[in-house]
Amino acid sequence: MTVWKKLRIPLLAFTFTSIFLTLGNVILLSKKDQSTVTSFNFPEKISLPQWQSSTIYPLRTKPTSNHPELISQKNYQYIQNNRTLDVEISYLTDGNAVKFLRDDTPTSSSPVIHQQQGIGYYGFGVDQKRQAYLSACINSQGSTTFTDEQFNKNRHLHDTRPQHLLSWFFGEEQLQDRRCLWTRLSIPLKDSSPEAAYQVLEKAWFSWYEWWRPRFPKP
């Protein structure tokens, strides 16, 4: 007992020091993780079942002073029976930054959020150009998300898994991976109802997500 009393204070001091050093290391490495996202070049062609590829062109390809979270963007256009489908995709270092992308195209009504088992959340809406759209964030892990709350919940769920923390400890993964592939699919309404357009967009979205799921950019 006397020996334990003599060793207790040094052991407590060592334990608390280790805890503080570990926390400091976590904070520093977390900041480092967020700054090591490399550039990314989108593929020239992405096939969508039942759609014919038409036009591909870049949007903003470099971060701006107002939106440093933006790494690169690209637009893909497809045709099906005289109907045009536009797909805009943006690679972001932080999925919470998608608000500025939503603000780029003001909507005529509030988006309606849907959830699909095995995929996640996505939002439907109609913009002021009379185009129906579907948009969502494809995350590096977990389900797709539409709101900031969904994104943060998904990140917390996957970034705190014991397996993920162990991979981070051995340098195999980032501690916090907040990257996002924000996708916006849109088609003109013309004589179609929003509900009918949503069905077309949803089917294309499922195929788009399946293509990107195993091809999410490496950090």
Secondary structure in CASP SS format (residue, H / E / C, confidence):
PFRMAT SS
TARGET T0000
AUTHOR 0000-0000-0000
METHOD secondary structure of the structure
MODEL  1
M C 1.00
T H 1.00
V H 1.00
W H 1.00
K H 1.00
K H 1.00
L H 1.00
R H 1.00
I H 1.00
P H 1.00
L H 1.00
L H 1.00
A H 1.00
F H 1.00
T H 1.00
F H 1.00
T H 1.00
S H 1.00
I H 1.00
F H 1.00
L H 1.00
T H 1.00
L H 1.00
G H 1.00
N H 1.00
V H 1.00
I H 1.00
L H 1.00
L H 1.00
S H 1.00
K H 1.00
K H 1.00
D H 1.00
Q H 1.00
S C 1.00
T C 1.00
V C 1.00
T C 1.00
S C 1.00
F C 1.00
N C 1.00
F C 1.00
P C 1.00
E C 1.00
K C 1.00
I C 1.00
S C 1.00
L C 1.00
P C 1.00
Q C 1.00
W C 1.00
Q E 1.00
S E 1.00
S E 1.00
T E 1.00
I E 1.00
Y E 1.00
P E 1.00
L C 1.00
R C 1.00
T C 1.00
K C 1.00
P C 1.00
T C 1.00
S C 1.00
N C 1.00
H C 1.00
P C 1.00
E C 1.00
L E 1.00
I E 1.00
S E 1.00
Q E 1.00
K E 1.00
N E 1.00
Y E 1.00
Q E 1.00
Y E 1.00
I E 1.00
Q E 1.00
N C 1.00
N C 1.00
R E 1.00
T E 1.00
L E 1.00
D E 1.00
V E 1.00
E E 1.00
I E 1.00
S E 1.00
Y E 1.00
L E 1.00
T C 1.00
D C 1.00
G H 1.00
N H 1.00
A H 1.00
V H 1.00
K H 1.00
F H 1.00
L H 1.00
R H 1.00
D H 1.00
D C 1.00
T C 1.00
P C 1.00
T E 1.00
S C 1.00
S C 1.00
S C 1.00
P C 1.00
V E 1.00
I E 1.00
H E 1.00
Q E 1.00
Q E 1.00
Q C 1.00
G C 1.00
I C 1.00
G E 1.00
Y E 1.00
Y E 1.00
G E 1.00
F E 1.00
G E 1.00
V E 1.00
D E 1.00
Q C 1.00
K C 1.00
R C 1.00
Q E 1.00
A E 1.00
Y E 1.00
L E 1.00
S E 1.00
A E 1.00
C E 1.00
I E 1.00
N E 1.00
S C 1.00
Q C 1.00
G C 1.00
S C 1.00
T E 1.00
T E 1.00
F C 1.00
T C 1.00
D H 1.00
E H 1.00
Q H 1.00
F H 1.00
N H 1.00
K H 1.00
N H 1.00
R H 1.00
H H 1.00
L H 1.00
H H 1.00
D H 1.00
T C 1.00
R C 1.00
P H 1.00
Q H 1.00
H H 1.00
L H 1.00
L H 1.00
S H 1.00
W H 1.00
F H 1.00
F C 1.00
G C 1.00
E C 1.00
E C 1.00
Q C 1.00
L C 1.00
Q C 1.00
D C 1.00
R C 1.00
R C 1.00
C E 1.00
L E 1.00
W E 1.00
T E 1.00
R E 1.00
L E 1.00
S E 1.00
I E 1.00
P E 1.00
L C 1.00
K C 1.00
D C 1.00
S C 1.00
S C 1.00
P H 1.00
E H 1.00
A H 1.00
A H 1.00
Y H 1.00
Q H 1.00
V H 1.00
L H 1.00
E H 1.00
K H 1.00
A H 1.00
W H 1.00
F H 1.00
S H 1.00
W H 1.00
Y H 1.00
E H 1.00
W H 1.00
W H 1.00
R H 1.00
P H 1.00
R H 1.00
F C 1.00
P C 1.00
K C 1.00
P C 1.00
END
